[in-house]
Amino acid sequence: MSSELTSPQRFRIFATENSEYFAQELVKRLGGGYMRIIHKVFGDGEMYYRVDIKDRQELVGLDAVIVSSTTSDKEILEIFRVGCELASLGTRRRIFVIPFLGYSTMERAVLPGEIVTAKCTIQMLSSIGSSSNGNVFLLFDLHSKMYIFLLR
C-alpha cells in the first residue's frame, strides 16, 4: 500500500453492521480511525443510515475504506447507500474491502429467465459515484493461504 493511504490523516475506515469486527482489525493494523455508521430500522422495515460526522466538510479529500461482506441483500444495499453518501461528502476515493462476495456463484444463467445476480450486484456497485481517483474494489478469498499470511 502506498504511504499516502497508510497515513492515518488521509483515510477513515467504515463498515457495514455485520463487518465491524473486520474493520476494527484493519484499524489496529493500519490506523486511520474508525467512523461509525448509525443504523435504525423503522416500523415498516425501512432502513435509516447516517455517517457519524459533525459537519459536511469533515471527510472532504480523504479516502474512505468501506469494509463489508455481501452475505445478504441488506448488506449489498448498505454498501451501495453508504458508498453513494461518502461520494457526495467529497471523499477523494472509496476503497471497498469485500472479504466475501455473495452471489458469486450466480455469474451466468443456465435456464431461460434466470437472473444473473452477481452481474446485477456488480453493476449496482459500479454505479456508485466516483471522483477522479475512482472507486477501488478489493475482493478477497478468505480461504486463501495468502490472506491468512497477511493477518499474521
N, C-alpha and C positions, 0 to 999 in steps of 0.2 A: 504494500500500500504506500502511496506517496506520503511524504512528510506533511504535505498540505492537509490531507484528510486526517492524519493521526494527531494533528494539533488540536487539543481539546477546545480551543476557541473557535474552530472552524466548523464543527458539526455537533448535532444533537441526535440522540437515539430515541426512537418512538417504538411502540409495539402494540399490536392488537391484544385484546384481553387475554387470549389463550397463549400468547407467546412472550409474556412479560419476563418469565424466568430466563429465556434465551437472551433477551435484550439486556437483562441485568448482568449476565455473563460477559457480553460484549463491552458493557460499561466498565466492568472490572479490568478487562484486558486492554481496552483502547482509550478509556476515559471518555471525554465528550459530553458527559452529562445525560441523564435520562429525563425525558419530559413525558408527563402523563397525558393520556387521552381520557377524558371524562366520558363515561357511558351512562346512559339512562334508557330504560325501556318504558314507554308509555302504555297505558292500559289497553290500547288497541293493538299493541305489539310493535308499533313504530319505534325505531331506534333514534337516539339523540347522541351525537358525538361533539366534543369540544376539545380542541388542542389547548392545554392548560398554559396559556400565556397571559401576560399582564397587559400588553399592548400589541397592536398590529405590526409594529416595526421590529419586534424582538427577534424574528428569525430571518430578516432580510439579509441576503448574501451568505447565509450559512448553508451547509449541506445538511440534509435530513436523511437519516438512516432509519428505514421503517422495517421492523422485524415482524414477520408473520408467516405462519404456515397457512396453507389454504385447505384446511381439513373440512371446511363447511362453506356453504354458500354465504352464510353470515360473515365469515372472515373474508371471503373474496370481496364482498360489498364493502366491508370496513376498510380494507386496503385501498380500494378504489376511492372511497369517500375521503379518507384521511389524505391520500396522495393528492387528490384534487385540491383539498384545502391547503395543504403545505405548498403547493404550487402557487395558489392565489395569495399566500402570505409572503411571497417573494424569496422562497428558498432558492439557493443557487442551483442545486441539483438534488434529486431524490434518488437514494440508493435503496432498493428493495431487497432485503435479505429474506429469501424464502427457503427455509430448510425442508419443506415438503410441498410439492405441487400436486394438489388434489386434482382428480380427473385426468391425470397424465396418461392413464390407460385408455381414455376416450379420445384418441388422437385421429381416428378415422371411422367412417361409417361402414358398417358391414351390411346392414339391412336398409332397404329404402326407407327414407324418412327419419333415420336415426340422427340425432343431433350430435355433432362433433363438439362436445362440451369443452375439451381442452382448447380447441381453437377459439371458441366463443369467449372463454375466460381470458385468454391471451389478448384477443382483440380489445376486450374491455379495458384490461390493464394498460395496454399500449396507447389508449386514448387519453390517459392522464396527461394533463398539460405539462409541457417541458420548457425549459429555458434553453439558452444557447449551449449549456453544458449537458442537456438531455437528462433522461432518466436511465438508471442502470438497474438491471435485474440480475441478482445473483441467486441461482438455483443450486441447491445442494442435495447430494445423495447422502443421507445420514448413515447409510450402511457402508460407506466408503472408508477404507483404512486411512486415506489422506485426511479426511475430516477428523477422525479420532486423533491422528497425529497433531493436527493444528490446535486441538484443545488442550493438549498436554503441555 
